[in-house]
Amino acid sequence: MWTKRPCAALRLPLLGLLAIGLAGAADDGERKKEVRVEVWAIRATMTNKDVDKDLRQIAKLLEKKFKYTGFKVEKKVGKKVELGTEFTADLIQKYRVTAKPLGVKDGKLEIELTLDELVKQNKDDPKKNEYKVHFRGKLKMEPGPLLPVGGLPLEGGDTLIVALRVR
Amino acid sequence: MSVNDSSHDPLLDRLLAGDLDGLDPAEIDALEQRLNMDAQLAARLAGVTPVAEAELRNVPPVSDAEWSQVWQTVETAPTRAAAGRRILRLWHTAAAAAACLLLALTWNARQPATPEAWPVTWADSVEIEEVDVTDGGVPFVLSVGTQKSVTMIWVLGES
């Protein structure tokens, strides 16, 4: 009787379901430790008055505090990383960002953020490139909103604002 | 020995009654010997109709209507069985297809969904545990705005 023994056509899908179930169970354990990190490279300038739609809120506030009139998102980078794992990406000009989520405490994410700039390039071995650290901090931030870190000089008198968010 | 006399012979009685299966080999041998020795008895027995056969002849003949009913039953029986087998075969196929569908749905469910929208909001607080900036720079936390304040870190002195 087939009810006692599944027919051959059913064996493959059933085995597939079993494998997916096991993989899913293993995967869930891994996924819980992952954090999505996103970094925006924003150029603040006094040479124009163009403001990106997403930057209108901080543009109003920074215009009053500083003399910048134009705000533009030049680059967005992001990645889902496991806690304790570094995420590094090139931003604009020679700036580079490194973010390392460390853990979650009281609903806030503890993260190490480094903003550095390439000062000497080693063409033979990129690992031997030399960087100048502009900002390095260990921060605790709410997941979701963007945290701007600004004041980094760009060529032409503009300023780089790096906005970081995690979830 | 005549057939008429056989009524007194239990072996012949059983033979005439058609109880051939009830005779053991020794009894059969004995009967054969007697028939070989008694030609008259053998000739008379040859003309005797076995009881079972005689009784069958008394069975009323099957009518044409009864035959046609029998044949109809015989002809439709395989069709019904085949239909049953077809349904069983279809059931297996349907079950396999359902399992494949479930597999596909489960697989799709496991695929990373389209990244959900991440609305743009700005931090209104931050805790700084450690900070280090380049020489000449001064880091400070800036909170701007009244209703919707934004907290940011600024490195003063560089730019």
Chai-1 contact restraints between the chains, C-beta under 6 A:
chainA,res_idxA,chainB,res_idxB,connection_type,confidence,min_distance_angstrom,max_distance_angstrom,comment,restraint_id
A,C7,B,H92,contact,1.0,0.0,6.0,A-B,restraint_1
A,A9,B,A96,contact,1.0,0.0,6.0,A-B,restraint_2
A,L10,B,A95,contact,1.0,0.0,6.0,A-B,restraint_3
A,L10,B,A96,contact,1.0,0.0,6.0,A-B,restraint_4
A,L10,B,A99,contact,1.0,0.0,6.0,A-B,restraint_5
A,P13,B,A99,contact,1.0,0.0,6.0,A-B,restraint_6
A,P13,B,C100,contact,1.0,0.0,6.0,A-B,restraint_7
A,P13,B,L103,contact,1.0,0.0,6.0,A-B,restraint_8
A,G16,B,L103,contact,1.0,0.0,6.0,A-B,restraint_9
A,L17,B,L103,contact,1.0,0.0,6.0,A-B,restraint_10
A,I20,B,T106,contact,1.0,0.0,6.0,A-B,restraint_11
A,G24,B,R110,contact,1.0,0.0,6.0,A-B,restraint_12
A,D54,B,V120,contact,1.0,0.0,6.0,A-B,restraint_13
A,I58,B,V150,contact,1.0,0.0,6.0,A-B,restraint_14
A,L61,B,V144,contact,1.0,0.0,6.0,A-B,restraint_15
A,L61,B,G145,contact,1.0,0.0,6.0,A-B,restraint_16
A,L61,B,V150,contact,1.0,0.0,6.0,A-B,restraint_17
A,K65,B,V144,contact,1.0,0.0,6.0,A-B,restraint_18
A,H134,B,T134,contact,1.0,0.0,6.0,A-B,restraint_19
A,F135,B,V133,contact,1.0,0.0,6.0,A-B,restraint_20
A,F135,B,V155,contact,1.0,0.0,6.0,A-B,restraint_21
A,R136,B,D132,contact,1.0,0.0,6.0,A-B,restraint_22
A,G137,B,I128,contact,1.0,0.0,6.0,A-B,restraint_23
A,G137,B,V131,contact,1.0,0.0,6.0,A-B,restraint_24
A,K138,B,E129,contact,1.0,0.0,6.0,A-B,restraint_25
A,K138,B,E130,contact,1.0,0.0,6.0,A-B,restraint_26
A,L139,B,V126,contact,1.0,0.0,6.0,A-B,restraint_27
A,L139,B,I128,contact,1.0,0.0,6.0,A-B,restraint_28
A,K140,B,E127,contact,1.0,0.0,6.0,A-B,restraint_29
A,M141,B,V126,contact,1.0,0.0,6.0,A-B,restraint_30
A,P145,B,T121,contact,1.0,0.0,6.0,A-B,restraint_31
A,P145,B,W122,contact,1.0,0.0,6.0,A-B,restraint_32
A,P145,B,A123,contact,1.0,0.0,6.0,A-B,restraint_33
A,L146,B,W122,contact,1.0,0.0,6.0,A-B,restraint_34
A,L147,B,A123,contact,1.0,0.0,6.0,A-B,restraint_35
A,L147,B,V126,contact,1.0,0.0,6.0,A-B,restraint_36
A,P148,B,M152,contact,1.0,0.0,6.0,A-B,restraint_37
A,V149,B,I153,contact,1.0,0.0,6.0,A-B,restraint_38
A,G150,B,W154,contact,1.0,0.0,6.0,A-B,restraint_39
A,G151,B,W154,contact,1.0,0.0,6.0,A-B,restraint_40
A,G151,B,V155,contact,1.0,0.0,6.0,A-B,restraint_41
A,G151,B,L156,contact,1.0,0.0,6.0,A-B,restraint_42
A,G151,B,E158,contact,1.0,0.0,6.0,A-B,restraint_43
A,G151,B,S159,contact,1.0,0.0,6.0,A-B,restraint_44
A,P153,B,E158,contact,1.0,0.0,6.0,A-B,restraint_45
A,P153,B,S159,contact,1.0,0.0,6.0,A-B,restraint_46
A,T159,B,S159,contact,1.0,0.0,6.0,A-B,restraint_47
